[in-house]
Amino acid sequence: MSSYRTWLRWGYKKGRSSKFVLEGLNDKVLSVLAAAIPALLFICTGLVIYEFGFKPFRANHPAINFWLRFFLSLCTLLILIRIILEGFIKKKRWARILNILGWVIIVFLSFYVLPAKAAVRNLSSTYFVFLKLTLYAGIALGFITETSHFIQFIYRRSINPGLLFIGSFGFLILVGAFLLKLPNATYHGISGLDAIFTSTSAVCVTGLIVVDTANHFTPFGQLIIMILIQLGGLGFMTFAGLLAHAVAGHTSFKTQIAFKDMLSGKQVNNIMHFVYKVVIVTFLFEAIGAAGIFFSLDDALFETSLDKLFFAVFHSISAFCNAGFSTFKDGLHEEVIRFNYPLQFLIALLVILGGMGFPIVFNLYQFIKIKIINFSRRLLKQPKREHFPSLTFLNARLALLVSFSLLATGFVAYMLFEQSATLQEHPTWIGKIVTSFFGSVTPRTAGFNTVNMSALSLPTIMIYLLLMWIGASPGSTGGGIKTTTFGVAVLNLVSVVRGKDRTEFFRSEISHQSTRRAFAIIVLSLLFIGIAIFLISLNDSKKGLIALAFEIFSAFSTVGLSLGITADLSWFSKIVLMITMFAGRVG
């Protein structure tokens, strides 16, 4: 009997030992696959960049098709092995579904899209363009998704979230500059400094340009700029971290803290839900804006419907992200759309929504939702009422009040000071009202222009400096010192004038820490702006103090408006502008 028990114990230990060995082997294989699959997709992405950057777009290259087919087929096999091995690991169901869906997409690209593209003979057909864009978009998405696993590893390290945030912007700027230097990105080439400047302006959603976006960059180059604006508007780490969470099905506590700091979130426990809402709302607003822009344009302005669609998507993303880039030479002041007031009004609304800030948008939505629920319950004579936390809405209320005050002030000032200047070319009152409204919106970090900026009167320029300096609201795609910072400073000033010891807003006290932080931000911003103006005046003093100051305020607040001197600045001044844009974006 004792020998039988001994044999059972030996068998149990042997089984556990074998299980541990298999689990260890499984982990090792998964570790190898975690490095091999992104490496293969990186090679495929490199082939895509090579063809896009150096080869004619409407061309079928057998060698590139062969190597893409080889690496994608190998990648398909490795992903299948990983899915099978991950079946022994506890994972959320939706994460498994996403992994399988990713594998299906790679199979679809490898065994249908790529062979169909290689077999096309009519390279000028829309079908060929569709297959090519589908293939390359799928490869890029697969590469970003796979490399997003690496984000989880980065977040688990003891890296300061602020440093990680800054580093991601710097990395994105360098990648963007490299892509803009590709031969097919421009018609006549571009210098390294101009490429970095354009990439910095796009990633920092500023809009200052040293070369004409419309005539200098090809559609491929404009597509790169649009992607840089989108990634820079929400943050590259936001997209990568979101994909990592979606694929892995979980996220670490350090990751949640990093997202909380980068997105100005209030709580850690639901921060990933907040990130999902931010991305979904962004794409939703941009899609609605693109549809509105598309239908507000005349078909005669574009050669094809695809050009019209690209214009709509580009300007919707640029407006919501408060970037100010345009594919027209003179921006929205282009003669063919200068008097398209519905288009201007729609872009102004997108700018306002993007500059309002996601926490404020969600708070406002929740507030309206509760009001509607309580009203319906009051009609149905139901006693239960929902209450919105006043402290939560206090920040949103302050930001909305300051934003509305600035928009109203800018509108009235523009109507008064521009009657004999830029408003002269708009004979109707509708045109004057829309132009004035747009003129009060655009210095709030938007950067679009519907008028000749060099024709603005001096009082309007001075008001623009103030509006640009204040900027958008916290947690938005815009820059500036933020509306809440300015609002807290004004409230504290009013309290000092009245001889009060407390700074209050709607019967709630603003903490001394918030007041000190607001004044610290104000002093530091003015100090930084003053030093930057001094530095660019060393080589470009002939441009005039007003023009130089306007340029620096625009760069620091990521506005993108200019009095027409950006392209003529010296290389040193351009570097100062790049540093100013970067500092203004990362805060």
Beta strands, then each sheet from edge to edge (+ up, - down):
strand 1: 503-505
strand 2: 508-510
sheet 1: 1+ 2-
end
